[in-house]
Structure formats: structure tokens, C-alpha cells
Amino acid sequence: MNTQQILLTGGKVVDPSQKLERDAQVLIVDGKIADIGTGLEQVAPNAQKIDCRGCVITPGLIDIHVHFREPGQEAKETIATGSAAAVAGGFTTVCCMPNTQPALDDATQIEFVLTQAARANLCHVLPIGAITKARKGEELAEMSLMQGAGAVGFSDDGVGVGSAAVMLKALQYIKMLGSVLSQHCEEPTLTGGPMNAGLMAAKLGLGGLPAAAEELMISRDLLLNSRIGARYHVQHISTAGAVDLVRQAKKLGQPVTTEVAPHHLLLTDECCATYDTHYKMNPPLRTQADIEACIRGVVDGTIDCLATDHAPHTREEKELEFDKAPFGIVGLETALPLYIKALVEPGHLTLAQMIEKMTIVPAKVMQLEGRGTLAKGATADVTIFDPTEAWTIDATKFASKSRNTPFNGWNVKGRVKATIVAGRVVYQR
């Protein structure tokens, strides 16, 4: 049988899982990492060569928070188009949220996602099952059956589990399953508008979503979990108070993790001044002080992962009035350069530290064994990008079905050259 070989040459290998950062070649054989070193063209003279000069070779990027909208809202995104957007952005593994129509709340729906992902055959799409039936927050979904079908975690994302009693049961069940519960932290009785509660909302005559809504739910959940010890993950953290709550819980040894999205490191609620719905997301854009707190949280390790919260919507939906338009923006194809802009260019993180929070750390948070690494024998999920290439974000060229981004026209640095999934080149520019 003929072996399939790919040789990556001329690049700098950055693999935080192995504390590896040096110029080297990477040899891929039959979908696995075979070797990292020099002179490998002598070992595999007939390998397909990819010239990586000027580029960084990293483990495939992992995004643990995306919305692919299938089933039920295919006009916004499908698993196939979402996968195409993922690999164009350098992501080889994504975890898709259950707020579809119907929700991913039983084993059949989990199997459907995996089937559609296999048909798309681009990246690894791992479904997150719903915590409660139909995401109504009332009755626990069949988490054990969903886990057996392939769900890698559980969330009611889009809404938080408002009932303390239901959350208590969910945490107990998650602990028993050894899985992870990802919470959309928003206390439902405090949700009162389409943007951050504050001076800008008052100026615009809009209701506000207060920071307290996020912080109160985190506080409640951490208190409940202090007696259980389930793996608890705070989604898309956005406030200074929330970051501090997670920081203190970690110091007490609680098994809590969290993520942040690029827009909560780069944009404030001042951006909403023109009623542009591309700046409408949930959690909403907060203040400059919140941005600075989130950046400190990334730097000191309080914030574990860099995610996207990729949330596609149709143009028609986003053209509605600000208070009627849906929350959310797309993010998979712009995350890498935006994180470089927010974290690396100002000197908050080194490139290797940023890559760590986009590879091996999210793999550990979601217990994705063998992902996020270029270790010998690991599945060959690889991202190749030029960290210095300057370009302008053009939403009309997205692989995603949707174009709802506030970053259209931004000048950025850092661009994906190729994405390899299980030894196959699935994207190359």
C-alpha cells in the first residue's frame, strides 16, 4: 500500500504542548505526525512539499464556541459552510452550540451533526448537547445518551440556565458523566435591552444588559459547584467583575475555566453610537475598563481560551432596528489576525502564548485527547500562517454564508496559508 506523505518545509514550528519553538520541517505520513526535524526530505523524498517560508507551523487551531445553525436555520449557516469558514480561518476542530431549531437535545440530533460534518469532510465538528430539553431551562436533557452519541460537553448557550435547582442537578449529572458544563452567564430577570447598560445606552434611548447579570449567574453557579466539583466553563466572559470572580474561584481550587472572544478585547459600547447592528452581540460590548480587565485575565491565565462565538445571521435580520436585530457576529475567518492585533502586537502575549490558548488549552478544557499538539503519532491537524502578512478584512470574500462582522475593512496582520486536517490539505491560499 502506498503511503501518503506531506513535508512542510522552511517554516517555524510553534507547538506549546511540547514547548517547541524553532525552525524545523514537519513530516506527515498517513494522516499522522511522523517527525519534526531537519533533513527530512531525505527520509521522504517523494512527499508532497508545502513551502512554509515566512510562516508559523502550529497545531490546528481549536474553537470551542461556534454556531453552525443546522438544523433549522440553514439560510444563516450550514455545517458545511461553517466548516469551510473554520478551515479558512485556520481552525481544524470546532465545538458547535446546541441552539439550533430543533435544539441539539437528544442523541439523534447529536448523530445528525456528526453525519453532516462527515459529509462536509473539512474539519472536526464536535457537537455540544443541550443541558435542558429544548433549552427551556426546566427539565434536564438526556445528557448520558448524548454523550454516548458523541457530545463533548453541554450548554444551553444563547440563554443561561436560570433555575438554581435545575443548575444544581445539571452540575451533579455533569460530575457523574465526567463531562464539562458550559454556561451562558446571564441572569434572566436582569436582561433588559440590546446593549450594555450604561451611559451610551441611556444616550441612545436603549435598554441595557447590566454587568451584574453576568456576574450574578457566575457567582451563583460557583457557589453551587463549590460542593460538587463539576467541570464548569464560563462562556464569552465580558466584564471586569466576572473575570475577578473566576480568578478568585481558581485560587480556591475550583475546576472553573473560561473563554473570551475577540470583540470583547477590541470594541466598546461606544461603537453602538450609530445604531449599527454589527456591534450588537450577547454578552454586549462593554467598557474600556472591562476590556482592560479581560486582557489582564488573558495574561495572568484567568481566561483560559481564545474562542470566537461565531454567530452568523442573514443580512435581512441584521438590517432590522437595533433593538429587534439578533445578537451575534461571525468570527472564524478573522479571529487569528484579531487576536494578534489585540494581544500580540501590543505585547500582552507572545505569539506562542496566544497559540497555546487556541490549541492545547482548549483541547484540555474540552478533554479532546490527542488534539492541540504536533506530538509524534498525533493526528496531523496543522495550521500554517504568516504572522506578519498585512491584509484588509473583506466580508464579501468569506466562506461563511453570513457577512455580519463589525471588522469589515479593518487592516490586520496574520493570515492563514494552509490548513491540514488529519493529514489532508483542506484549505490552501
C-alpha positions in Angstrom: 0.0 0.0 0.0 1.3 3.5 -0.9 1.7 5.9 2.0 0.6 9.5 1.8 3.3 11.9 2.8 3.4 15.7 3.2 6.5 17.6 4.1 6.2 21.1 5.5 9.5 23.0 4.8 11.0 26.3 5.6 8.7 27.3 8.5 9.0 27.9 12.2 7.3 25.2 14.3 5.5 26.6 17.4 3.9 23.8 19.5 3.2 25.0 23.1 2.2 21.4 24.0 5.8 20.4 23.6 7.3 23.8 24.5 8.7 23.7 20.9 9.6 26.9 19.1 12.2 26.5 16.4 12.8 26.4 12.6 12.1 22.8 11.5 10.4 20.6 9.0 7.3 18.6 9.7 6.7 15.2 8.1 3.2 13.9 7.9 2.6 10.3 7.0 -0.8 8.7 6.5 -2.6 11.4 8.5 -0.2 11.4 11.5 2.7 13.5 12.6 5.7 11.3 11.8 8.6 13.6 12.7 9.8 17.2 13.3 13.4 18.0 12.5 15.8 18.8 9.7 16.8 16.9 6.6 13.5 15.1 6.4 13.4 15.4 2.6 16.0 12.6 2.6 13.6 10.4 4.7 10.6 11.2 2.4 12.0 12.2 -1.0 8.6 11.7 -2.7 6.5 13.6 -0.2 4.2 16.4 -1.3 6.1 19.5 -0.2 4.5 22.7 1.1 6.7 25.7 1.2 6.2 27.5 4.6 8.9 30.1 4.4 7.9 33.2 6.5 5.2 31.2 8.1 4.5 29.6 11.5 3.5 25.9 11.7 1.3 25.2 14.6 -1.1 22.5 15.9 -4.5 23.0 14.3 -6.5 25.8 16.0 -9.4 24.8 18.2 -12.5 26.9 18.7 -14.8 25.6 21.5 -17.6 28.0 20.7 -19.3 28.3 17.3 -22.8 28.3 16.0 -23.4 26.5 12.7 -27.2 26.9 12.7 -28.0 23.4 11.2 -30.6 22.0 11.7 -33.3 24.6 11.1 -31.6 27.9 10.2 -29.6 26.9 7.1 -30.1 30.3 5.5 -27.6 31.6 8.1 -25.0 28.8 8.0 -24.8 25.1 7.5 -22.3 22.6 8.9 -20.7 22.5 5.5 -20.3 26.3 5.1 -19.4 26.7 8.8 -16.7 24.1 8.3 -15.4 26.0 5.2 -15.2 29.2 7.2 -13.4 27.3 10.0 -10.6 25.9 7.8 -10.2 29.3 6.0 -9.6 30.7 9.5 -7.1 28.0 10.4 -9.4 26.0 12.7 -9.2 22.3 12.5 -11.6 21.5 15.4 -14.7 23.4 16.4 -17.4 22.7 19.1 -20.9 23.7 17.8 -23.5 25.0 20.2 -27.0 23.4 20.5 -29.2 26.5 19.9 -30.4 25.1 16.6 -34.1 24.5 15.6 -34.8 21.9 17.0 -32.2 22.1 19.7 -29.4 19.5 20.0 -31.1 17.9 23.0 -31.1 14.2 22.2 -28.9 11.6 20.7 -30.5 11.7 17.3 -29.6 15.4 16.9 -26.0 14.8 18.0 -25.7 12.0 15.4 -27.2 14.3 12.8 -24.4 16.9 13.4 -21.7 14.3 13.2 -23.2 12.9 10.0 -23.3 16.3 8.3 -19.8 17.1 9.5 -18.6 13.8 7.9 -20.3 14.8 4.6 -18.6 18.2 4.7 -15.3 16.4 5.3 -13.4 19.5 6.2 -12.8 19.9 9.9 -13.7 18.1 13.1 -17.1 19.4 14.2 -17.9 18.3 17.7 -21.4 18.9 19.0 -22.3 20.4 22.4 -25.5 18.9 23.7 -28.2 21.0 25.4 -28.4 20.9 29.2 -32.2 21.1 29.3 -34.9 19.9 26.9 -35.5 22.4 24.1 -33.1 24.7 26.1 -36.1 25.9 28.2 -34.2 25.5 31.5 -36.9 23.3 33.0 -36.0 19.6 32.6 -32.6 18.1 32.1 -32.0 16.6 28.7 -30.7 13.1 28.2 -27.1 14.0 28.7 -25.8 10.5 29.1 -27.3 9.3 25.8 -26.0 12.4 24.0 -22.5 11.8 25.4 -22.7 8.2 24.2 -23.7 9.6 20.7 -20.7 11.9 20.6 -21.5 15.1 22.5 -18.3 16.5 24.0 -20.0 18.8 26.5 -23.2 20.5 27.4 -24.6 24.1 27.3 -27.9 25.9 26.8 -25.9 28.7 25.1 -28.0 31.6 23.9 -29.7 31.5 27.3 -28.4 30.8 30.8 -30.0 28.1 33.0 -32.0 30.5 35.2 -33.2 28.0 37.8 -30.7 27.3 40.6 -32.5 24.0 41.3 -32.0 22.8 37.6 -28.4 24.0 37.6 -27.7 22.1 40.8 -29.0 18.9 39.2 -27.1 19.6 36.0 -23.8 20.1 37.8 -24.3 16.8 39.7 -25.0 15.0 36.5 -22.1 16.6 34.7 -19.8 15.5 37.6 -21.1 11.9 37.3 -20.5 11.9 33.5 -17.1 13.4 33.8 -18.1 16.0 31.1 -18.0 19.8 31.1 -20.9 22.3 31.5 -20.5 25.5 29.6 -22.8 28.2 30.9 -24.1 31.3 29.1 -23.9 33.5 32.2 -26.9 35.9 32.1 -29.3 36.1 34.9 -32.6 36.1 33.0 -34.5 38.6 35.3 -31.8 41.2 34.7 -31.9 41.2 30.9 -33.4 44.5 29.8 -32.1 45.6 26.5 -29.9 45.1 23.4 -26.6 46.6 24.6 -24.5 47.2 27.7 -26.3 49.1 30.4 -24.6 52.4 30.9 -24.2 56.0 29.7 -24.2 55.1 26.0 -27.4 53.0 26.3 -29.0 56.0 28.0 -27.9 58.4 25.3 -29.3 56.1 22.6 -32.5 55.5 24.4 -32.0 51.8 24.6 -32.4 49.4 27.4 -29.3 47.8 28.9 -27.8 44.4 29.8 -26.0 45.1 33.1 -22.7 43.6 34.0 -24.4 42.3 37.1 -26.5 39.9 35.0 -23.3 38.1 34.0 -21.6 38.3 37.4 -24.7 37.2 39.4 -25.1 34.0 37.5 -21.4 33.2 37.7 -21.5 33.8 41.5 -24.5 31.5 41.9 -23.0 28.7 39.8 -19.7 28.8 41.5 -21.4 28.6 44.9 -23.5 25.7 43.8 -20.5 24.0 42.3 -18.2 24.5 45.3 -20.0 21.5 46.9 -20.0 19.4 43.7 -16.7 20.0 41.8 -18.0 19.5 38.3 -16.0 21.0 35.4 -17.7 24.4 34.9 -16.8 26.6 31.9 -17.9 30.3 31.7 -18.6 31.2 28.1 -17.7 34.5 26.4 -16.7 36.4 29.5 -17.0 40.2 29.2 -16.9 42.1 32.5 -14.2 43.0 34.9 -16.3 41.6 37.8 -16.8 38.3 36.0 -13.0 38.0 35.4 -12.3 38.6 39.1 -14.9 36.0 40.2 -13.3 33.4 38.0 -9.8 34.4 39.3 -10.8 34.0 42.9 -12.6 30.7 42.3 -9.4 29.3 40.6 -7.4 30.4 43.6 -9.7 28.4 45.8 -9.1 25.3 43.6 -12.5 25.2 41.8 -12.5 23.4 38.5 -13.6 26.5 36.5 -12.4 27.7 33.1 -13.4 30.5 30.8 -13.0 31.9 27.3 -13.1 35.3 25.7 -14.0 36.5 22.1 -12.0 39.0 20.0 -14.7 41.6 20.1 -14.6 41.8 23.9 -10.9 42.7 23.6 -11.2 45.3 20.8 -14.6 47.1 20.9 -16.6 49.0 23.5 -20.2 50.0 23.8 -19.2 53.4 22.3 -19.3 51.6 18.9 -23.0 51.3 19.2 -23.4 55.1 18.8 -24.6 54.8 15.2 -27.1 52.0 15.9 -25.0 49.7 13.6 -26.3 46.2 14.5 -23.0 44.7 13.6 -22.0 45.8 17.1 -24.9 44.0 18.7 -23.9 40.8 20.5 -24.6 38.9 23.7 -22.8 39.5 26.0 -22.8 43.1 24.8 -19.8 45.2 24.1 -18.8 46.6 27.5 -16.5 49.5 28.6 -12.8 50.1 28.1 -12.2 49.2 31.8 -13.8 45.8 31.1 -11.6 45.3 28.0 -8.5 46.0 30.1 -9.7 43.6 32.8 -10.3 40.9 30.2 -6.8 41.4 28.8 -5.3 41.1 32.3 -7.3 37.9 32.7 -5.8 36.5 29.5 -2.3 37.5 30.5 -2.5 36.0 34.1 -4.2 32.8 33.0 -7.6 33.5 34.5 -9.0 33.4 31.0 -8.0 30.0 29.5 -9.2 30.0 25.9 -9.5 32.3 23.0 -12.7 31.5 21.2 -14.9 33.2 18.5 -18.6 32.8 19.4 -19.1 32.6 15.6 -22.8 33.6 15.3 -23.9 34.0 11.7 -27.1 35.9 10.7 -28.7 36.9 7.4 -28.3 40.4 6.1 -32.1 40.9 6.3 -32.1 40.1 10.0 -29.2 42.4 10.8 -30.8 45.2 8.9 -33.6 45.4 11.4 -33.7 48.1 14.1 -31.1 47.8 16.7 -33.4 46.5 19.4 -35.0 44.0 17.1 -32.0 42.6 15.2 -30.5 39.4 16.5 -27.4 39.3 18.7 -24.1 38.0 17.2 -21.3 38.3 14.7 -19.3 35.9 12.6 -15.7 35.3 13.7 -14.0 32.2 12.4 -12.3 33.8 9.5 -11.0 36.9 11.4 -10.1 35.5 14.8 -6.4 34.8 14.2 -5.5 38.3 13.0 -7.8 40.0 15.5 -6.1 38.2 18.4 -2.7 39.2 17.0 -4.0 42.8 17.0 -5.5 42.7 20.5 -2.9 40.6 22.3 0.4 40.1 20.4 1.0 43.5 18.7 0.6 45.4 22.0 2.9 43.0 23.7 0.4 41.4 26.1 1.2 37.9 24.9 3.9 36.3 22.8 2.8 34.6 19.6 3.5 31.2 21.3 1.3 32.2 24.3 -1.5 33.1 22.0 -1.3 29.9 20.1 -1.3 28.0 23.4 -4.7 29.5 24.2 -6.0 28.5 20.8 -4.7 24.9 20.7 -3.6 22.7 23.7 -5.5 24.7 26.3 -9.0 24.4 24.7 -8.2 20.8 23.9 -7.6 20.2 27.7 -10.7 22.2 28.7 -12.9 20.0 26.4 -10.9 16.8 27.0 -10.1 16.4 23.4 -7.4 13.7 23.7 -4.7 13.9 21.1 -5.7 17.3 19.7 -3.9 20.7 20.0 -0.4 19.1 19.6 2.1 18.2 16.9 3.5 15.3 19.1 4.8 12.4 17.1 1.9 10.0 16.4 -0.8 12.6 16.9 -3.4 13.2 14.2 -2.0 15.6 11.7 -4.2 18.7 12.3 -1.9 21.6 11.4 -2.3 25.3 10.8 0.2 27.3 8.7 0.0 31.1 8.8 2.1 34.1 8.1 2.0 36.2 11.3 3.2 39.4 9.6 1.2 39.4 6.3 -0.8 42.6 6.2 -4.3 42.4 4.6 -7.7 44.0 4.8 -10.7 42.1 6.0 -13.3 41.8 3.2 -16.6 40.2 4.4 -17.7 39.7 0.8 -15.0 37.0 0.4 -15.9 35.0 3.5 -16.5 31.3 3.1 -19.3 31.6 5.7 -22.8 32.1 4.4 -23.1 35.3 6.5 -21.3 38.6 6.5 -22.3 40.1 9.8 -19.0 41.4 11.1 -18.0 44.8 12.6 -14.5 44.3 11.4 -15.1 44.6 7.6 -12.4 46.9 6.2 -10.1 46.6 9.2 -6.4 46.4 8.3 -4.8 43.5 10.1 -1.7 41.3 10.2 -1.6 37.5 10.3 -3.1 35.3 7.5 -3.7 31.6 7.1 -1.7 30.0 4.3 -2.9 26.4 4.7 -5.0 24.2 6.9 -4.4 20.4 7.2 -6.9 18.1 8.9 -6.0 14.5 9.6 -3.2 14.7 7.0 -5.4 16.3 4.2 -4.8 19.8 2.9 -8.4 21.1 3.2 -7.5 24.8 2.7 -4.7 26.4 0.8 -4.2 30.0 -0.3 
